[in-house]
């Protein structure tokens, strides 16, 4: 007999890229950037406050390159975790900046999957961030959890020894699981059968004990059976009948 005779079917799982958000744990950060937003480092400019609308429009995101919108997104991500207004070197800021870059490149790679140079850079950046997260998890777990919450991340540590998926090993596991389920099912059926027999046994026992007690009283003999013995047997019948329902 083969595995097909027992309806054991194995479908090779679809391989997920190590750059995929499902593997990196990036759930996404919503940093809204409007076309009317002023480009980075010019938001608090006093000269722009007194400038004309035409000049102000020249410094908005709508009149700038896409890079300026990315800069605002990166700065918004950093603002979620930075310790103070001048913070640029803390681990939190570095992880936030890497996270913003990773999520941007993930979207880019979905449209340009053949760009090998970007693919290698993204893989190295993900590994670097994982290293930072691993160290922070070891040194300051509370800050690590807070950082994951702020950046909407899931920490997925990579296994030390990754096991390669193969049809032979997978079928062996499925077969063992199938056999275990069959054994479990048969044991459950046998247990239910024994409980039914046990219920019949105690019902018959109560009936015979009642008959013995009756005959001993009729012949004036010292009772070897008490009413409590009969009640215990009947009680056992009730318990087993509830379990067998």
N, C-alpha and C positions, 0 to 999 in steps of 0.2 A: 504494500500500500504506500502511496505517496502523499505528500502534504495536500495535494489537490483533492484527494478523496475525502479529506476531513474539512474541506472548505476553508483552508488556511491560505490567505492571499496576502502577498506583500507588495506594496507599491513603493518604489524608491522615492524618498522625500526630496522635495525640491531644495536645492542648495541655495542658501541665502548668503549674499556677498558680505564680507567683513566690513564693507563700507556702508551697508544698509542701516538706516536708523533703528531697525528692529534688532540689529546686532550691537550697535554702538550705544543704544539706550537714549537717544535724543528724541524727546517727545515734542520739541518745538517751543520756541519762545515768541510771544506776540509783542513785538516792539513797533507800534504804529509810527510810520513816517509819512507826513502829509506833504504835498507839493508846495505848500505855503510855508513850510518850516525853513528857518534860516540855517545855512550850512554851519558845520562844526567850527567852534572857536569864534564865531561872530554873533552868537545869540545875545551877548551882553555888551555889544559895542555901542558906546554912547554916540558915535558919529552916525550910526545907522538910525538911531532914534530920531535924529534931527534931519535925516536925509529924505529926499523926495520918494514917492512911491515907485518911480521908475528905478531909482538906485536900489531901493530895498528889494524889489523884485529880482534884480540881477544877482542877489545873494541868496535867493530861495532855492530849494532843491529842484524846482521845476526848470530852472535855467542853468543847472549844473549837470555834471556827468553822473552816471550811476554810482560812481565811487563815493560821491558825497553822501548819497542816501545810505550806502553801506557803512560809512563812517558814523553816521547818526545811529544806525542800528547797533553797531558795535559799542558805541558809547552808552546807549541805553541799556545794553546787556551788562556792561561793566558797572553802571550805576546801581544795578540790583544787588551787588555783592561787595562793593568797595567799602573799606573801613572808614575812610574820611575823604574829604573833597580832593586832596592831593595824592590819594593812593594810586600808585602805578606799578608797584613792585611786589605786592602781596600775592600769595598763591591763589587766593580767590579771584583776583583780577586777571591773573594769567590764565586760569582755567576758564573764566568767563569769555575772555578774548578768543581763546582757542575754540570754545564751544560755538561762538558766533561764526567763526571762520569755517568750522567743520560743517555746520548746518547750511551755510551758503554753498560750499563746495559739493555737498551731497545733492542739492538741487541742480547744480551745474552738471554733475556727473550723470544724473538721470537723463539729461538732454544730450550729453556728449560722452557716452560710455567708452569711446575709443581713445580718449585723451589719456595716454599712458603716463605722461609727466605729471598731470594733475592727480591721477589715481595714486601714484607713488607718494606724492606729497601729502595727500589726504590720509593715506594709511599711516604714514610717519607721524602726522599730527594727532591722529586718534590714539596711537600707541603712546605718544608723549603725554597726552591728557590723561590716559589711563594710569600712567606712572605717577603723575601728580595726585590723582584721586586716590590711588593705592596708599601713597605716603600719608596723605591727609587723613585717610581712614584709620591708619595706624597711630598717628600722633594725636589727633583731636577728632574723636568720633562725632561729638555733638556738632561741631562746626561742619564736618563732612555731611551729616544729614541735613543741616540747614542749607548748605550749598546746593545739594541735590534738589531740595524743594524749591529754592529760588530760581534755579536754572532749568527746572522741569526735566531732570535727568533720572535715569534708572541705571544704577551701577551694576554692570554685568561682568564680573571677573572671568577671565578666560581660564579654562581648565589647563592644568600643567601638562597632562598627557591626553591630548585629544584623540579619541577613538575613531578610526575611519569606519564609515558605514559600509557594510557589505551585505550582499543578499544571503550568503550562507549563515553568518552570525545572526542576522535578523530573523531568518526562518527558524533557526534553532531556538531563539527566545520566544517566538510566537508559538512554536510547537510545545515548549515547556509550559507556556501560559495556558494553552489549550488543554493540555493534559491535567494541569492543576485545577482548571475549571471543571473538567469532567469528574475528577476525583472528588472535588468539593460538592458537586451536584449529587453524585451517588451517595456520599456520606450523609448529606442532608435528607435525601429520600429514605435512606436506611434508618436514620435517627427518627424521622416521622413515623416510619413503620413500627419501630420499637416502642415509641410512645403510645401508639394505638393498641399494641399488644399489652403494654403495661396497664393501660386503662381498663382493658377487658379483664386482665388478671386481678386487679384490685376490686373490680365490680363482682367478679366471681368469688373472690375471697370474702367480701362483705356478706354475700348471699350465703356462703357455706358457714361462716362464723355465726350468722343469725340462726341457721338451722341447728348447728351444734348446741348453741345456748338454749334453744327451745327444747330440744330433746333431753338435755341434761336436767332442765327444770321439770319436765314431765316424769322422768324416772327418779327424781329426788336425789340426784347426784350433786357433788360439789362442783359448781361451775368452773370450767377451765378457761372460759371466755367471758370477757366483760363487755358491757355496753360501750365502753370507751374504745375497745379494740375495733368494734364495728363502726363507730363514728370516725375513727382514724382512717379506716379503709375507705369509707364513703367520701371523706374529705379529700383523700388522695385522688379519688375518681374525679371529683369536681376540679381539682387543680390541673389534672392532666387533660380534661376535656376543654378547659380554657386555653391551654397551650396548643392543643390540636386544632383549634378553630382557624 
